[in-house]
Amino acid sequence: MIMKTVKQRVAGQIFTANGRFALLLHSSTPEPDASQLIYLRFAFVRIGTEEPVFPALLLDDWGAEIKSLDLYNWVDEFGPQFPRAELFGYDAYGQETQLFLRELEQYSKWPCFAYPTADTPLNDGLLIEAILLPDEAATEPVKIKRPSWVERPLRRAAVQWWQVPTNLQTATSILT
């Protein structure tokens, strides 16, 4: 059985500078026919090795399967209470893996990787270091706290948050 990793579809644009990547986020819940779609995968972090684990499915203590973005909410809310829940997914090289939640860093931020299509291989993902939020009132990029409206899994992403002008052409000053 081939498992599909859990991913979030957003609308945005990728900026790159100095070998680093930022996501200009147009919408975290785009319409199905939206343009500039990007697929985000969020990795859990393995204790000790700090290796990323991309989830495909979670089996809770009662045998219920969770295969959607709800998996991140479940881990965040119930993970510490159910350390024997099993996570099935893939490592950074695309190899299937299975582990117990007790093997994950429960309180670390989740690395966020961007992909141009839903089927792009895991190892072709771009590690996102900053989320850029366009604002008509902004005249220059300003580092901000994560807005309260951001939901999981993006809420727990290991990124910096920036408010940027709507006509932003480059993210060089942000990604230095």
N, C-alpha and C positions, 0 to 999 in steps of 0.2 A: 504494500500500500504506500503510495507516495503522499506525503503530508504537504500541505501548503502552509507557509508561514503566515502568521497574522500580520496584516499591514493596514495602514491608514491611508486613504486616498485624500490628497489635498490639492489645492490649486496654488501655484506659485512659480517662482523662478529661482534657479540656482545661480549664485555668484561664486566665483573662485578667484583667489589671490594668494600668492605665496604657498601654493599647494594645500590650501585650506578652503573650506566650503561654508557658505551661508545660504539660508533659504529665505527668500522674500515671500512671505506668506500672504496670499491674496484671500484664501478662504480655507478654513479647516474642515468645512462641510460643503464642498462644492456640489453643484448640480451634476447629474450624470453626463450631460453633454458639455460641461465646462471645458475651456481650453487650458493649456499649460498644466495638465494633471501631472502630479508627482506622487510616488508611492513611498511612504515612510515605514520603515521597520525599526522597532525598538528592541534592543537586546537587554536581557537580564545579564548580570555580572556574576560569575562563579567565584565563590569564596576562595581566597588563596592565590589562584592563578590569574584572576581578573579577566578571564577569557569571556567573550560575549556568547550568549546563548539566545538564538532567535526562536521564540516559541511558535509551535504549530497547534498544540492542544494541551489542555490541563485536565487531569483526572483528579477530582477531589476525593476526599476520604470515603464518600458514599458511592463512588463509581460514576458520578455525573461528568460528562465531557463538556468542556468549554472551549470553543474554537474561534471565537470572535474577539474584537477589541475588549469585550467584557472580561476577558482573561486578565488583563492588566489591573482592572478594578478589583477583581477577586484576589489576586496576589497581594495588592496593596492593602486591602482591607482585612483579609483573612489569612494570608500567608504565614505570619508569625504564630497563629493559633493552630495551624495545620501543617506542620513541617514535613509530614509524610505524604502530602499531596504530590502527585507525580507530574512532571513537566516533560513533554515530548517536543522535540524541535531539532534544530541544526546548530552546529558550531560555525565558526567564521569561515571554514573551508567547505561548508555545505554537507558535512557528514552528519548523518542522523545521530541524535544523542537523546538520552533519557536520564533524568535525575530527579531527586527529591527537592522540594522547596528549601529544605534546610541547607542545601548546598549552594544557595544563592545569597548574595549580599542583599539583605532585606531593605536596607535604608539608603542604598546608593542611588544616584541618578542613573537613568537608562541611556546608554549611547544611542543616538538617532542616526540612521542611515537613509539616504535618499536614493530612489531608483526611477528611471524614466518610464518603465513599464512594470506592470504587475508580475511579469514573468522574468524580469532581469535576475540573473544569478546573484546569490548572496554576496559573493566575493567581489562583485562589481559595484557595490554600494559606495556612496560618497558619505564620509563621516561629517555630519552637520555640526558645526561649532557655534553657530549663531542663527537665531530666528529674527528676521527683520520685519517689522510691522509698519506698513506705509501709513503716514498720517499727513493730511493736507496742511496742517499747521506747522509741521516740522520743516525747518530750514537747513538742518544738518543732522547727521546721525547722533543719537543720544542713547547711551546705555540706560536701560530701565529695569525695574523689577518685573518679573513675569506677571502679566495681567491676571486678575482674578477670574476672568471668564474662560481661561484656557482649561480644557478638561484633560483627564488622563486618556491616553498615555503621554501626550505632548506636555502635560503639566509636569511630569517627572523627567523630561528629557535633559540630558547633560549638555545644555546649551546656554549661551548668553542671550539676553533679549535686548533688542534695539528698536527704537522708534526712528523711522527714516522718512525723508521726503518722498512723495509719491513719484517723483521723476528721477529717482536714484539710478545712476548709470554704472556705478562701480562700488564694490565693497572693500576696496584696498585699505582704506583707513580703519575699517572694522577688523579685518583679518590680518593685522600685522602683529 
